[in-house]
Amino acid sequence: MRRGAKPAVTAPSLTTLSLTTPPGPGPADVAGVLLAPGAGGTRDDATLVALEAALAPLPVRRVDLPRSTPAAVAAVGRHAADLAAELGTPTDRLVVGGRSFGGRMCSMAVAEGLPVAGLVLLSYPLHPPGHPERPRVAHLPDIGVPVLAVSGERDPFGSPDELAAALGTVCGPVRLVLVPGAHAPAPAPVVAAVLAWLGRP
């Protein structure tokens, strides 16, 4: 994808808006998935639990992360290495990601060089609510793997237009799916978006 390009917008239904850049498949040959929660949540977040159940028998590991950014980014790398070792595969066959803070920490680990098959950003916290002048996007151009972002249509951490512009700087193929809700959308449409991206029934 050309760096800086903005995704094209299509509206497949009245409740869901999908942006794909470029239109293409998600990651291939995925051996496992690592998921982390938002800053105020735990590994038992309802959406992460629902994803694990829906993705079975694909191995899914839900993990908690430290609250400081450097420690959390380092922890993502350790958890990915541990899961890959248990599965007998390199980390580049894993998909990593999570909700809000967890997804952002995974994205930073990938930008810093963690080899993975793909990245899942659920309710990505693009900026603090009410402060679009404080974007958390500097690392996004360093991401070159397939990315799925799922966000509520009314998320105060990033509007659809803001997310589309920011994700347009990612160098890998990006799919942005907008679902009903704000920063904590219902699990079902989020799970459906992830399953479709991974090509799972």
Secondary structure, 3 states (H helix, E strand, C coil): CCCCCCCEEECCCCCCEEEEECCCCCCCCCCEEEEECCCCCCCCCHHHHHHHHHHCCCCEEECCCCCCHHHHHHHHHHHHHHHHHHHCCCHHHEEEEEECHHHHHHHHHHHCCCCCCEEEEECCCCCCCCCCCCCCCCCHHHCCCCEEEEEECCCCCCCHHHHHHHHCCCCCCEEEEEECCCCCCCHHHHHHHHHHHHCCC
